[in-house]
Amino acid sequence: MKTTFNHSTEVRIKESSTRQISLPEVVGYAGSLMAIGSVTLFLYTKWEDITQAQKTATFSLIAIALFVTGLIASNGADVRRRVSSYIYTLATISSWLAVYVTFPDDPPILQSFALATVIALLGYTISSTLLGHTTLFLASVGTLAGLGYEMVDSENLRLYTQISLVIAFALTWMAISSIRIINQNLGLILSNLAIIGTAQITFFREFENLSYIIGVGLIVLAVWLYTKIASWILAASAMTALGAGAAEFVISTMDNSLAAIIGMLLIGGIVTAIGIRAAGARSN
């Protein structure tokens, strides 16, 4: 019995120690930042004197060098895996810039994000970390937004297309997060934020009804999914969507009057009370 206790204690100590950021890891981050900073400073001072081909070649070589460095750094250990994931993220950004600066007059939004997504996917496959997870998600969203931008000429239809693609991707990400193919908590956070973000974009683009539909849909989905996996992220997303949608409705219908401000205060109080009551019921 004593041996079992000592062994379990040793395992917990070992697991907790692997999560700590060590000095070599910090040195790795700092070194890569210094290298990127020096290149950035050089490009900033010489940008007008550098030809278009030189700009593309510079960012391409940086991306290749960073990716190779990430491959060398990743060997399965937690520290080196996190450092390599950080380097892969820098390589993703550099690859995006390499394509983007190649055509300054007509920036290739789709192509630049598509290449960044490929690099981010490779990096995340090799070193699966939260940073790599976030980088892959953001690059994928950018690719879909760029795809909608390239496919449709009409401005309004383009917005609908981009919103539809991003929401479909976010729902897919939410599904694979729910069954833990990827990190569940971060996957749910990113996917819910993406859907909430699309609702806000449509509202500020004066498509209020579409914004309300997206918000209500997210609330219904989050509540249903909460009954399956009981994640606090889903409850928070539902409350956020409810509060944002109600506040937007009050603002749009009451035209920023004193009544709108009072209504927003009341909505905020109600949402807070619902959240506190739900948290109390959950703990009981």
C-alpha atoms as an extended CHARMM CRD file, in Angstrom:
* protein
*
       284  EXT
         1         1  MET       CA              0.0000000000        0.0000000000        0.0000000000  PROA      1               0.0000000000
         2         2  LYS       CA              2.8440000000        2.3210000000        0.8200000000  PROA      2               0.0000000000
         3         3  THR       CA              4.6000000000        1.5160000000       -2.4230000000  PROA      3               0.0000000000
         4         4  THR       CA              1.4700000000        2.3220000000       -4.4060000000  PROA      4               0.0000000000
         5         5  PHE       CA              1.0730000000        5.6670000000       -2.6890000000  PROA      5               0.0000000000
         6         6  ASN       CA              4.6900000000        6.6140000000       -3.2970000000  PROA      6               0.0000000000
         7         7  HSD       CA              4.4810000000        5.5880000000       -6.9220000000  PROA      7               0.0000000000
         8         8  SER       CA              1.2920000000        7.5950000000       -7.5750000000  PROA      8               0.0000000000
         9         9  THR       CA              2.7960000000       10.6000000000       -5.8100000000  PROA      9               0.0000000000
        10        10  GLU       CA              5.9170000000       10.3200000000       -7.9350000000  PROA      10              0.0000000000
        11        11  VAL       CA              3.8260000000       10.1550000000      -11.1070000000  PROA      11              0.0000000000
        12        12  ARG       CA              1.8540000000       13.2730000000      -10.1440000000  PROA      12              0.0000000000
        13        13  ILE       CA              5.0510000000       15.1810000000       -9.3720000000  PROA      13              0.0000000000
        14        14  LYS       CA              6.5910000000       14.1160000000      -12.6650000000  PROA      14              0.0000000000
        15        15  GLU       CA              3.4500000000       15.0940000000      -14.6270000000  PROA      15              0.0000000000
        16        16  SER       CA              3.2430000000       18.4920000000      -12.9630000000  PROA      16              0.0000000000
        17        17  SER       CA              6.9140000000       19.1870000000      -13.5640000000  PROA      17              0.0000000000
        18        18  THR       CA              6.5560000000       18.5780000000      -17.3020000000  PROA      18              0.0000000000
        19        19  ARG       CA              4.0460000000       21.4030000000      -17.5060000000  PROA      19              0.0000000000
        20        20  GLN       CA              6.4700000000       23.9560000000      -16.0870000000  PROA      20              0.0000000000
        21        21  ILE       CA              8.3150000000       26.2530000000      -18.4660000000  PROA      21              0.0000000000
        22        22  SER       CA             12.0360000000       25.6830000000      -18.0870000000  PROA      22              0.0000000000
        23        23  LEU       CA             14.9510000000       28.0700000000      -18.6640000000  PROA      23              0.0000000000
        24        24  PRO       CA             16.0650000000       26.3670000000      -21.9150000000  PROA      24              0.0000000000
        25        25  GLU       CA             12.5270000000       26.7840000000      -23.2430000000  PROA      25              0.0000000000
        26        26  VAL       CA             12.5370000000       30.4940000000      -22.4380000000  PROA      26              0.0000000000
        27        27  VAL       CA             15.9610000000       30.8210000000      -24.0630000000  PROA      27              0.0000000000
        28        28  GLY       CA             14.5830000000       29.1300000000      -27.1820000000  PROA      28              0.0000000000
        29        29  TYR       CA             11.6940000000       31.5740000000      -27.3690000000  PROA      29              0.0000000000
        30        30  ALA       CA             13.9440000000       34.5720000000      -26.7540000000  PROA      30              0.0000000000
        31        31  GLY       CA             16.5150000000       33.4670000000      -29.3240000000  PROA      31              0.0000000000
        32        32  SER       CA             13.9760000000       33.0020000000      -32.0650000000  PROA      32              0.0000000000
        33        33  LEU       CA             12.3930000000       36.3590000000      -31.2360000000  PROA      33              0.0000000000
        34        34  MET       CA             15.7830000000       38.0740000000      -31.4710000000  PROA      34              0.0000000000
        35        35  ALA       CA             16.4370000000       36.4560000000      -34.8390000000  PROA      35              0.0000000000
        36        36  ILE       CA             13.0230000000       37.4660000000      -36.1790000000  PROA      36              0.0000000000
        37        37  GLY       CA             13.4130000000       40.9470000000      -34.7090000000  PROA      37              0.0000000000
        38        38  SER       CA             16.7410000000       41.5040000000      -36.4310000000  PROA      38              0.0000000000
        39        39  VAL       CA             15.3430000000       40.4260000000      -39.7900000000  PROA      39              0.0000000000
        40        40  THR       CA             12.2700000000       42.6110000000      -39.2610000000  PROA      40              0.0000000000
        41        41  LEU       CA             14.4450000000       45.6200000000      -38.4340000000  PROA      41              0.0000000000
        42        42  PHE       CA             16.5550000000       45.0500000000      -41.5340000000  PROA      42              0.0000000000
        43        43  LEU       CA             13.4880000000       44.7620000000      -43.7540000000  PROA      43              0.0000000000
        44        44  TYR       CA             11.9420000000       47.8690000000      -42.1950000000  PROA      44              0.0000000000
        45        45  THR       CA             15.0120000000       49.9930000000      -42.8900000000  PROA      45              0.0000000000
        46        46  LYS       CA             15.6360000000       48.6050000000      -46.3980000000  PROA      46              0.0000000000
        47        47  TRP       CA             12.0660000000       47.9060000000      -47.5400000000  PROA      47              0.0000000000
        48        48  GLU       CA             11.9580000000       50.5290000000      -50.2920000000  PROA      48              0.0000000000
        49        49  ASP       CA             15.3520000000       49.4670000000      -51.6530000000  PROA      49              0.0000000000
        50        50  ILE       CA             14.5450000000       45.7530000000      -51.8560000000  PROA      50              0.0000000000
        51        51  THR       CA             13.0910000000       44.3960000000      -55.0800000000  PROA      51              0.0000000000
        52        52  GLN       CA              9.8890000000       42.3910000000      -55.1530000000  PROA      52              0.0000000000
        53        53  ALA       CA             11.7590000000       39.1690000000      -55.8720000000  PROA      53              0.0000000000
        54        54  GLN       CA             14.1040000000       39.7800000000      -52.9500000000  PROA      54              0.0000000000
        55        55  LYS       CA             11.1720000000       40.3200000000      -50.5800000000  PROA      55              0.0000000000
        56        56  THR       CA              9.5770000000       37.0490000000      -51.6620000000  PROA      56              0.0000000000
        57        57  ALA       CA             12.8590000000       35.1750000000      -51.4480000000  PROA      57              0.0000000000
        58        58  THR       CA             13.6110000000       36.5910000000      -48.0030000000  PROA      58              0.0000000000
        59        59  PHE       CA             10.3270000000       35.5090000000      -46.4360000000  PROA      59              0.0000000000
        60        60  SER       CA             10.4370000000       32.1650000000      -48.2370000000  PROA      60              0.0000000000
        61        61  LEU       CA             13.9290000000       31.3910000000      -46.9200000000  PROA      61              0.0000000000
        62        62  ILE       CA             12.8950000000       32.4640000000      -43.4220000000  PROA      62              0.0000000000
        63        63  ALA       CA              9.8740000000       30.1610000000      -43.5530000000  PROA      63              0.0000000000
        64        64  ILE       CA             11.9720000000       27.2220000000      -44.7610000000  PROA      64              0.0000000000
        65        65  ALA       CA             14.6680000000       27.8580000000      -42.1570000000  PROA      65              0.0000000000
        66        66  LEU       CA             12.1110000000       28.0900000000      -39.3570000000  PROA      66              0.0000000000
        67        67  PHE       CA             10.3120000000       24.9420000000      -40.4430000000  PROA      67              0.0000000000
        68        68  VAL       CA             13.5600000000       22.9540000000      -40.6280000000  PROA      68              0.0000000000
        69        69  THR       CA             14.5250000000       24.2990000000      -37.2080000000  PROA      69              0.0000000000
        70        70  GLY       CA             11.1600000000       23.1420000000      -35.8830000000  PROA      70              0.0000000000
        71        71  LEU       CA             11.7810000000       19.6750000000      -37.2670000000  PROA      71              0.0000000000
        72        72  ILE       CA             15.1630000000       19.5420000000      -35.5650000000  PROA      72              0.0000000000
        73        73  ALA       CA             13.7380000000       20.7980000000      -32.2800000000  PROA      73              0.0000000000
        74        74  SER       CA             10.8420000000       18.3370000000      -32.0760000000  PROA      74              0.0000000000
        75        75  ASN       CA             11.7480000000       14.9860000000      -30.5760000000  PROA      75              0.0000000000
        76        76  GLY       CA              8.7120000000       14.1460000000      -28.4290000000  PROA      76              0.0000000000
        77        77  ALA       CA              9.8190000000       15.8100000000      -25.2090000000  PROA      77              0.0000000000
        78        78  ASP       CA              7.2950000000       18.3070000000      -23.8700000000  PROA      78              0.0000000000
        79        79  VAL       CA              9.7130000000       21.2470000000      -23.7310000000  PROA      79              0.0000000000
        80        80  ARG       CA             11.1280000000       20.7390000000      -27.1990000000  PROA      80              0.0000000000
        81        81  ARG       CA              7.6560000000       20.0430000000      -28.5630000000  PROA      81              0.0000000000
        82        82  ARG       CA              6.3880000000       23.4040000000      -27.3000000000  PROA      82              0.0000000000
        83        83  VAL       CA              9.4230000000       25.2360000000      -28.6580000000  PROA      83              0.0000000000
        84        84  SER       CA              9.1020000000       23.5340000000      -32.0380000000  PROA      84              0.0000000000
        85        85  SER       CA              5.3920000000       24.4020000000      -32.1640000000  PROA      85              0.0000000000
        86        86  TYR       CA              6.2860000000       28.0320000000      -31.5080000000  PROA      86              0.0000000000
        87        87  ILE       CA              8.8220000000       27.9060000000      -34.3430000000  PROA      87              0.0000000000
        88        88  TYR       CA              6.2660000000       26.3140000000      -36.6550000000  PROA      88              0.0000000000
        89        89  THR       CA              3.9200000000       29.2050000000      -35.8830000000  PROA      89              0.0000000000
        90        90  LEU       CA              6.6040000000       31.6740000000      -36.9310000000  PROA      90              0.0000000000
        91        91  ALA       CA              7.1670000000       29.6200000000      -40.0830000000  PROA      91              0.0000000000
        92        92  THR       CA              3.4260000000       29.7800000000      -40.7960000000  PROA      92              0.0000000000
        93        93  ILE       CA              3.4280000000       33.5640000000      -40.5250000000  PROA      93              0.0000000000
        94        94  SER       CA              6.5410000000       33.8470000000      -42.7010000000  PROA      94              0.0000000000
        95        95  SER       CA              5.0400000000       31.6320000000      -45.4040000000  PROA      95              0.0000000000
        96        96  TRP       CA              1.8840000000       33.7620000000      -45.3800000000  PROA      96              0.0000000000
        97        97  LEU       CA              3.9890000000       36.9060000000      -45.7950000000  PROA      97              0.0000000000
        98        98  ALA       CA              6.0660000000       35.3310000000      -48.5770000000  PROA      98              0.0000000000
        99        99  VAL       CA              2.9850000000       34.8630000000      -50.7320000000  PROA      99              0.0000000000
       100       100  TYR       CA              1.2540000000       38.0730000000      -49.6450000000  PROA      100             0.0000000000
       101       101  VAL       CA              4.1430000000       40.4250000000      -50.5080000000  PROA      101             0.0000000000
       102       102  THR       CA              4.6620000000       38.8090000000      -53.8930000000  PROA      102             0.0000000000
       103       103  PHE       CA              1.6260000000       40.5870000000      -55.3410000000  PROA      103             0.0000000000
       104       104  PRO       CA              1.2980000000       43.9440000000      -53.5510000000  PROA      104             0.0000000000
       105       105  ASP       CA             -1.1650000000       45.4160000000      -56.0530000000  PROA      105             0.0000000000
       106       106  ASP       CA             -3.6070000000       42.4960000000      -55.7880000000  PROA      106             0.0000000000
       107       107  PRO       CA             -2.8990000000       40.6380000000      -52.5090000000  PROA      107             0.0000000000
       108       108  PRO       CA             -3.5780000000       36.8850000000      -52.9000000000  PROA      108             0.0000000000
       109       109  ILE       CA             -5.6200000000       36.4400000000      -49.7230000000  PROA      109             0.0000000000
       110       110  LEU       CA             -6.7290000000       32.8790000000      -50.5140000000  PROA      110             0.0000000000
       111       111  GLN       CA             -3.3270000000       31.6460000000      -51.6700000000  PROA      111             0.0000000000
       112       112  SER       CA             -1.4150000000       33.1480000000      -48.7520000000  PROA      112             0.0000000000
       113       113  PHE       CA             -3.7710000000       31.7130000000      -46.1250000000  PROA      113             0.0000000000
       114       114  ALA       CA             -3.9380000000       28.3620000000      -47.9240000000  PROA      114             0.0000000000
       115       115  LEU       CA             -0.1550000000       27.9790000000      -47.7700000000  PROA      115             0.0000000000
       116       116  ALA       CA             -0.1870000000       29.0970000000      -44.1360000000  PROA      116             0.0000000000
       117       117  THR       CA             -2.8180000000       26.4590000000      -43.3790000000  PROA      117             0.0000000000
       118       118  VAL       CA             -0.6980000000       23.7240000000      -44.9400000000  PROA      118             0.0000000000
       119       119  ILE       CA              2.3650000000       24.7660000000      -42.9100000000  PROA      119             0.0000000000
       120       120  ALA       CA              0.2820000000       25.0610000000      -39.7300000000  PROA      120             0.0000000000
       121       121  LEU       CA             -1.2360000000       21.6110000000      -40.3130000000  PROA      121             0.0000000000
       122       122  LEU       CA              2.1810000000       20.0340000000      -40.8020000000  PROA      122             0.0000000000
       123       123  GLY       CA              3.4890000000       21.7460000000      -37.6860000000  PROA      123             0.0000000000
       124       124  TYR       CA              0.4950000000       20.7160000000      -35.5980000000  PROA      124             0.0000000000
       125       125  THR       CA              0.7500000000       17.1310000000      -36.8380000000  PROA      125             0.0000000000
       126       126  ILE       CA              4.3780000000       16.9500000000      -35.7470000000  PROA      126             0.0000000000
       127       127  SER       CA              4.0270000000       18.9090000000      -32.4930000000  PROA      127             0.0000000000
       128       128  SER       CA              0.4580000000       19.0090000000      -31.2120000000  PROA      128             0.0000000000
       129       129  THR       CA              0.2650000000       21.9460000000      -28.8110000000  PROA      129             0.0000000000
       130       130  LEU       CA             -2.3210000000       24.5550000000      -27.9030000000  PROA      130             0.0000000000
       131       131  LEU       CA             -0.4080000000       27.2070000000      -29.8610000000  PROA      131             0.0000000000
       132       132  GLY       CA             -0.2990000000       25.0010000000      -32.9390000000  PROA      132             0.0000000000
       133       133  HSD       CA             -3.9860000000       24.2470000000      -32.5000000000  PROA      133             0.0000000000
       134       134  THR       CA             -4.8210000000       27.9640000000      -32.4320000000  PROA      134             0.0000000000
       135       135  THR       CA             -2.5670000000       28.7410000000      -35.3990000000  PROA      135             0.0000000000
       136       136  LEU       CA             -4.1540000000       26.0060000000      -37.5020000000  PROA      136             0.0000000000
       137       137  PHE       CA             -7.6680000000       27.1830000000      -36.6580000000  PROA      137             0.0000000000
       138       138  LEU       CA             -6.9670000000       30.8370000000      -37.4720000000  PROA      138             0.0000000000
       139       139  ALA       CA             -5.1770000000       29.9870000000      -40.7200000000  PROA      139             0.0000000000
       140       140  SER       CA             -8.0860000000       27.7640000000      -41.7620000000  PROA      140             0.0000000000
       141       141  VAL       CA            -10.6190000000       30.5070000000      -41.0280000000  PROA      141             0.0000000000
       142       142  GLY       CA             -8.5290000000       32.9220000000      -43.0910000000  PROA      142             0.0000000000
       143       143  THR       CA             -8.4380000000       30.4380000000      -45.9630000000  PROA      143             0.0000000000
       144       144  LEU       CA            -12.2180000000       30.0470000000      -45.9610000000  PROA      144             0.0000000000
       145       145  ALA       CA            -12.7380000000       33.8100000000      -45.7820000000  PROA      145             0.0000000000
       146       146  GLY       CA            -10.3180000000       34.1960000000      -48.6890000000  PROA      146             0.0000000000
       147       147  LEU       CA            -12.1480000000       31.4850000000      -50.6220000000  PROA      147             0.0000000000
       148       148  GLY       CA            -15.4360000000       33.3400000000      -50.2410000000  PROA      148             0.0000000000
       149       149  TYR       CA            -13.7330000000       36.5630000000      -51.2770000000  PROA      149             0.0000000000
       150       150  GLU       CA            -12.3300000000       34.9970000000      -54.4530000000  PROA      150             0.0000000000
       151       151  MET       CA            -15.4600000000       33.0520000000      -55.4080000000  PROA      151             0.0000000000
       152       152  VAL       CA            -18.1130000000       35.7780000000      -55.2420000000  PROA      152             0.0000000000
       153       153  ASP       CA            -18.1490000000       39.2350000000      -56.8160000000  PROA      153             0.0000000000
       154       154  SER       CA            -21.2910000000       40.6500000000      -55.2140000000  PROA      154             0.0000000000
       155       155  GLU       CA            -20.4480000000       42.2920000000      -51.8840000000  PROA      155             0.0000000000
       156       156  ASN       CA            -23.5430000000       41.1370000000      -49.9990000000  PROA      156             0.0000000000
       157       157  LEU       CA            -23.4420000000       37.6120000000      -51.4240000000  PROA      157             0.0000000000
       158       158  ARG       CA            -19.7230000000       37.4920000000      -50.6550000000  PROA      158             0.0000000000
       159       159  LEU       CA            -20.4140000000       38.2420000000      -46.9950000000  PROA      159             0.0000000000
       160       160  TYR       CA            -23.0790000000       35.5170000000      -46.8420000000  PROA      160             0.0000000000
       161       161  THR       CA            -20.6620000000       33.0480000000      -48.4310000000  PROA      161             0.0000000000
       162       162  GLN       CA            -17.8110000000       33.8750000000      -46.0920000000  PROA      162             0.0000000000
       163       163  ILE       CA            -20.0640000000       33.7170000000      -43.0330000000  PROA      163             0.0000000000
       164       164  SER       CA            -21.5060000000       30.3740000000      -44.1550000000  PROA      164             0.0000000000
       165       165  LEU       CA            -18.0740000000       28.8500000000      -44.7600000000  PROA      165             0.0000000000
       166       166  VAL       CA            -16.6870000000       30.0150000000      -41.4150000000  PROA      166             0.0000000000
       167       167  ILE       CA            -19.7360000000       28.8140000000      -39.4710000000  PROA      167             0.0000000000
       168       168  ALA       CA            -19.6660000000       25.4240000000      -41.2160000000  PROA      168             0.0000000000
       169       169  PHE       CA            -15.9820000000       25.0710000000      -40.3630000000  PROA      169             0.0000000000
       170       170  ALA       CA            -16.5600000000       26.1710000000      -36.7550000000  PROA      170             0.0000000000
       171       171  LEU       CA            -19.3500000000       23.6120000000      -36.3530000000  PROA      171             0.0000000000
       172       172  THR       CA            -17.0730000000       20.8990000000      -37.7300000000  PROA      172             0.0000000000
       173       173  TRP       CA            -14.3150000000       21.9840000000      -35.3420000000  PROA      173             0.0000000000
       174       174  MET       CA            -16.7970000000       21.9390000000      -32.4720000000  PROA      174             0.0000000000
       175       175  ALA       CA            -17.8450000000       18.3990000000      -33.3720000000  PROA      175             0.0000000000
       176       176  ILE       CA            -14.3350000000       16.9750000000      -33.4990000000  PROA      176             0.0000000000
       177       177  SER       CA            -13.5010000000       18.8300000000      -30.2890000000  PROA      177             0.0000000000
       178       178  SER       CA            -16.5140000000       17.3080000000      -28.5520000000  PROA      178             0.0000000000
       179       179  ILE       CA            -15.2970000000       13.7820000000      -29.2570000000  PROA      179             0.0000000000
       180       180  ARG       CA            -11.7580000000       14.7590000000      -28.1970000000  PROA      180             0.0000000000
       181       181  ILE       CA             -9.9820000000       14.2210000000      -31.4990000000  PROA      181             0.0000000000
       182       182  ILE       CA             -8.3100000000       17.5340000000      -30.6800000000  PROA      182             0.0000000000
       183       183  ASN       CA             -8.0500000000       19.4340000000      -27.3940000000  PROA      183             0.0000000000
       184       184  GLN       CA            -11.6540000000       19.7510000000      -26.2890000000  PROA      184             0.0000000000
       185       185  ASN       CA            -11.5680000000       22.9580000000      -24.2640000000  PROA      185             0.0000000000
       186       186  LEU       CA             -9.5280000000       24.9970000000      -26.7350000000  PROA      186             0.0000000000
       187       187  GLY       CA            -11.4520000000       23.5990000000      -29.6860000000  PROA      187             0.0000000000
       188       188  LEU       CA            -14.7660000000       24.5970000000      -28.1230000000  PROA      188             0.0000000000
       189       189  ILE       CA            -13.4710000000       28.0510000000      -27.2300000000  PROA      189             0.0000000000
       190       190  LEU       CA            -12.1760000000       28.7560000000      -30.7470000000  PROA      190             0.0000000000
       191       191  SER       CA            -15.2360000000       27.4020000000      -32.5490000000  PROA      191             0.0000000000
       192       192  ASN       CA            -17.7090000000       29.2550000000      -30.3250000000  PROA      192             0.0000000000
       193       193  LEU       CA            -15.7290000000       32.4940000000      -30.5920000000  PROA      193             0.0000000000
       194       194  ALA       CA            -15.7210000000       32.1510000000      -34.3700000000  PROA      194             0.0000000000
       195       195  ILE       CA            -19.5100000000       31.7980000000      -34.4840000000  PROA      195             0.0000000000
       196       196  ILE       CA            -20.0210000000       34.6790000000      -32.0490000000  PROA      196             0.0000000000
       197       197  GLY       CA            -17.6160000000       36.7400000000      -34.1520000000  PROA      197             0.0000000000
       198       198  THR       CA            -19.5780000000       36.0670000000      -37.3430000000  PROA      198             0.0000000000
       199       199  ALA       CA            -22.7460000000       37.2290000000      -35.5710000000  PROA      199             0.0000000000
       200       200  GLN       CA            -21.0470000000       40.4750000000      -34.5790000000  PROA      200             0.0000000000
       201       201  ILE       CA            -19.7070000000       41.0520000000      -38.0870000000  PROA      201             0.0000000000
       202       202  THR       CA            -23.1440000000       40.6170000000      -39.6310000000  PROA      202             0.0000000000
       203       203  PHE       CA            -24.6700000000       42.9550000000      -37.0630000000  PROA      203             0.0000000000
       204       204  PHE       CA            -22.1760000000       45.7400000000      -37.7240000000  PROA      204             0.0000000000
       205       205  ARG       CA            -22.6420000000       45.2170000000      -41.4580000000  PROA      205             0.0000000000
       206       206  GLU       CA            -26.3340000000       46.0030000000      -40.8210000000  PROA      206             0.0000000000
       207       207  PHE       CA            -27.6420000000       42.4600000000      -41.3000000000  PROA      207             0.0000000000
       208       208  GLU       CA            -29.3400000000       42.4180000000      -37.9040000000  PROA      208             0.0000000000
       209       209  ASN       CA            -31.7770000000       39.5770000000      -38.6150000000  PROA      209             0.0000000000
       210       210  LEU       CA            -28.9840000000       37.2970000000      -39.7590000000  PROA      210             0.0000000000
       211       211  SER       CA            -27.0200000000       38.1900000000      -36.6390000000  PROA      211             0.0000000000
       212       212  TYR       CA            -29.9710000000       37.2050000000      -34.4230000000  PROA      212             0.0000000000
       213       213  ILE       CA            -30.4160000000       33.9260000000      -36.2920000000  PROA      213             0.0000000000
       214       214  ILE       CA            -26.7580000000       33.0270000000      -35.8130000000  PROA      214             0.0000000000
       215       215  GLY       CA            -26.9220000000       33.9360000000      -32.1180000000  PROA      215             0.0000000000
       216       216  VAL       CA            -30.0910000000       31.9470000000      -31.4450000000  PROA      216             0.0000000000
       217       217  GLY       CA            -28.7080000000       28.9870000000      -33.3530000000  PROA      217             0.0000000000
       218       218  LEU       CA            -25.5380000000       29.0240000000      -31.2570000000  PROA      218             0.0000000000
       219       219  ILE       CA            -27.5370000000       29.2360000000      -28.0270000000  PROA      219             0.0000000000
       220       220  VAL       CA            -29.6840000000       26.2310000000      -28.9690000000  PROA      220             0.0000000000
       221       221  LEU       CA            -26.6480000000       24.2210000000      -30.1010000000  PROA      221             0.0000000000
       222       222  ALA       CA            -24.5890000000       25.0980000000      -27.0160000000  PROA      222             0.0000000000
       223       223  VAL       CA            -27.4180000000       24.1840000000      -24.6430000000  PROA      223             0.0000000000
       224       224  TRP       CA            -28.0150000000       20.8770000000      -26.4270000000  PROA      224             0.0000000000
       225       225  LEU       CA            -24.3310000000       20.0230000000      -26.5040000000  PROA      225             0.0000000000
       226       226  TYR       CA            -24.0350000000       20.9950000000      -22.8290000000  PROA      226             0.0000000000
       227       227  THR       CA            -26.4210000000       18.1620000000      -21.9860000000  PROA      227             0.0000000000
       228       228  LYS       CA            -23.9650000000       15.7820000000      -23.6560000000  PROA      228             0.0000000000
       229       229  ILE       CA            -20.5570000000       16.8840000000      -22.3620000000  PROA      229             0.0000000000
       230       230  ALA       CA            -21.4040000000       19.4900000000      -19.6490000000  PROA      230             0.0000000000
       231       231  SER       CA            -18.5710000000       21.8820000000      -20.5190000000  PROA      231             0.0000000000
       232       232  TRP       CA            -18.5050000000       25.3000000000      -18.8540000000  PROA      232             0.0000000000
       233       233  ILE       CA            -17.3440000000       26.7210000000      -22.1840000000  PROA      233             0.0000000000
       234       234  LEU       CA            -20.6700000000       25.8590000000      -23.7810000000  PROA      234             0.0000000000
       235       235  ALA       CA            -22.5930000000       27.4870000000      -20.9380000000  PROA      235             0.0000000000
       236       236  ALA       CA            -20.4230000000       30.6050000000      -21.1930000000  PROA      236             0.0000000000
       237       237  SER       CA            -20.8830000000       30.7150000000      -24.9680000000  PROA      237             0.0000000000
       238       238  ALA       CA            -24.6460000000       30.4820000000      -24.6540000000  PROA      238             0.0000000000
       239       239  MET       CA            -24.7010000000       33.2670000000      -22.0660000000  PROA      239             0.0000000000
       240       240  THR       CA            -22.3800000000       35.4310000000      -24.1800000000  PROA      240             0.0000000000
       241       241  ALA       CA            -24.4770000000       34.9460000000      -27.3110000000  PROA      241             0.0000000000
       242       242  LEU       CA            -27.6480000000       35.6610000000      -25.3590000000  PROA      242             0.0000000000
       243       243  GLY       CA            -26.2510000000       38.8350000000      -23.8030000000  PROA      243             0.0000000000
       244       244  ALA       CA            -24.7540000000       40.1000000000      -27.0450000000  PROA      244             0.0000000000
       245       245  GLY       CA            -27.8970000000       39.4010000000      -29.0510000000  PROA      245             0.0000000000
       246       246  ALA       CA            -30.1790000000       41.0270000000      -26.4990000000  PROA      246             0.0000000000
       247       247  ALA       CA            -27.9370000000       44.0960000000      -26.2370000000  PROA      247             0.0000000000
       248       248  GLU       CA            -27.7920000000       44.4260000000      -30.0170000000  PROA      248             0.0000000000
       249       249  PHE       CA            -31.5800000000       44.1810000000      -30.2360000000  PROA      249             0.0000000000
       250       250  VAL       CA            -32.0200000000       46.8810000000      -27.5990000000  PROA      250             0.0000000000
       251       251  ILE       CA            -29.4870000000       49.1670000000      -29.2910000000  PROA      251             0.0000000000
       252       252  SER       CA            -30.9490000000       48.7530000000      -32.7730000000  PROA      252             0.0000000000
       253       253  THR       CA            -34.5600000000       49.2390000000      -31.6960000000  PROA      253             0.0000000000
       254       254  MET       CA            -34.1070000000       52.0550000000      -29.1640000000  PROA      254             0.0000000000
       255       255  ASP       CA            -31.4500000000       54.0390000000      -31.0420000000  PROA      255             0.0000000000
       256       256  ASN       CA            -28.9100000000       54.5000000000      -28.2030000000  PROA      256             0.0000000000
       257       257  SER       CA            -31.4530000000       56.2420000000      -25.9730000000  PROA      257             0.0000000000
       258       258  LEU       CA            -31.4920000000       56.2530000000      -22.1790000000  PROA      258             0.0000000000
       259       259  ALA       CA            -34.0100000000       53.4260000000      -22.3350000000  PROA      259             0.0000000000
       260       260  ALA       CA            -31.5010000000       51.3950000000      -24.3690000000  PROA      260             0.0000000000
       261       261  ILE       CA            -28.8210000000       51.8860000000      -21.7190000000  PROA      261             0.0000000000
       262       262  ILE       CA            -31.2180000000       50.8900000000      -18.9350000000  PROA      262             0.0000000000
       263       263  GLY       CA            -32.3290000000       47.9000000000      -20.9850000000  PROA      263             0.0000000000
       264       264  MET       CA            -28.7360000000       46.7730000000      -21.4580000000  PROA      264             0.0000000000
       265       265  LEU       CA            -28.1420000000       47.0520000000      -17.7080000000  PROA      265             0.0000000000
       266       266  LEU       CA            -31.2030000000       44.9330000000      -17.0350000000  PROA      266             0.0000000000
       267       267  ILE       CA            -30.1390000000       42.3550000000      -19.6010000000  PROA      267             0.0000000000
       268       268  GLY       CA            -26.6600000000       42.2030000000      -18.1130000000  PROA      268             0.0000000000
       269       269  GLY       CA            -28.1170000000       41.6820000000      -14.6410000000  PROA      269             0.0000000000
       270       270  ILE       CA            -30.4600000000       38.9550000000      -15.8270000000  PROA      270             0.0000000000
       271       271  VAL       CA            -27.7130000000       37.0980000000      -17.6900000000  PROA      271             0.0000000000
       272       272  THR       CA            -25.4080000000       37.3510000000      -14.6690000000  PROA      272             0.0000000000
       273       273  ALA       CA            -28.1450000000       36.0310000000      -12.3740000000  PROA      273             0.0000000000
       274       274  ILE       CA            -28.8100000000       33.1170000000      -14.7110000000  PROA      274             0.0000000000
       275       275  GLY       CA            -25.0980000000       32.2910000000      -14.7980000000  PROA      275             0.0000000000
       276       276  ILE       CA            -24.7590000000       32.4020000000      -10.9970000000  PROA      276             0.0000000000
       277       277  ARG       CA            -27.8570000000       30.2810000000      -10.5060000000  PROA      277             0.0000000000
       278       278  ALA       CA            -26.6720000000       27.7220000000      -13.0700000000  PROA      278             0.0000000000
       279       279  ALA       CA            -23.2400000000       27.5650000000      -11.4330000000  PROA      279             0.0000000000
       280       280  GLY       CA            -24.8280000000       27.0020000000       -8.0230000000  PROA      280             0.0000000000
       281       281  ALA       CA            -27.0790000000       24.2480000000       -9.3580000000  PROA      281             0.0000000000
       282       282  ARG       CA            -24.0870000000       22.6420000000      -11.0610000000  PROA      282             0.0000000000
       283       283  SER       CA            -22.0210000000       22.6080000000       -7.8620000000  PROA      283             0.0000000000
       284       284  ASN       CA            -24.9260000000       21.1370000000       -5.8870000000  PROA      284             0.0000000000
